């Protein structure tokens, strides 16, 4: 492969590494720089990375989805600078480009000085977005985009004010999102509102309701006081929704079966819908599906345009130094994060 490059590279780098496939322990160590193995591999100097809740259990819980030869570097989301790129590759990336992306979960992540995303996963960082905010964007924004517009029933064209038919289609739909105070949920709220959904119901803790409303939620349900099932049963005719984006599982997923209308759509990213279906439920849905996000740079580029226009924004909970990575993972797994947890990898972040 022929690469464009910027400068001489070090022989080794700092990296986080999951101790083994059978443990969630993460250690800090050094390793050689990764070597490209695919024609679309792009070597990126990482400035900031974002862990994903539950990722340290992927190899334990989903062993068939995590290749046996995967180098267990956590944090699939990154923001960084292109160091080496294929001379004639997808996207035309060049050394020096500011980029961000989600690296597919089957390959090593970005909690290290240098990572190897593929050109198809990359997008250029929007003007005005810093390293931390950029690293906070890919997984959450991509999941929300695909949940609403690819797997769900809203029309992405509705984001354009002059797309009258799409906006009319979206205006007729009520959307409910669980986990609305988290990284993905905050993006679902923003994108659904921006696309012109008739109502956006945010299910979140009471202390996150105000933030959800600022992002575009028209209603908020405090799950710490009222379950989704209790809320909808109080007034089914007014409260049932056309589309549910569910990311919590358990009793919340069961409640969502009551919340979605006959013929509506239930899209989940935590637990397959049928696992929470109430016994005896006869409701028929147009869609009831679980999906895993695709790391598509093309989707991320569209989202980047909205960020640059000031229409949407990432939500950052906290930023941690590389040496404090254990605290970063503790914060993430606490379930109390209001947005994304970010680990600074370089001094530039």
Secondary structure, 3 states (H helix, E strand, C coil): CCEEECCCCCCEEEEEEECCCCCCCEEEEEEECCCCCCCCEEEEEEEEEECCCCHHHHHHHCCCCCCCCCCCCCCCEEEEEEEEEECCCHHHCCCCCEEEEECCCCCCCCCECEEEEEHHHEEECCCCCCHHHHHCCHHHHHHHHHHHHHCCCCCHHHHCCCCHHHHHHHHCCEEEECCCCCHHHHHHHHHHHHCCCCEEEEEECHHHHHHHHHCCCCEEEECCCCCHHHHHHCCHHHHCEEEEEECCCHHHHHHHHHHEEEEEEEEECCCCHHHHCCCCCCCCCCEEEECCCCCCHHHHHHHHHHHHCCCCCCCEEEEECHHHHHHHHHHHHCCCCCCEEEEECCCCC
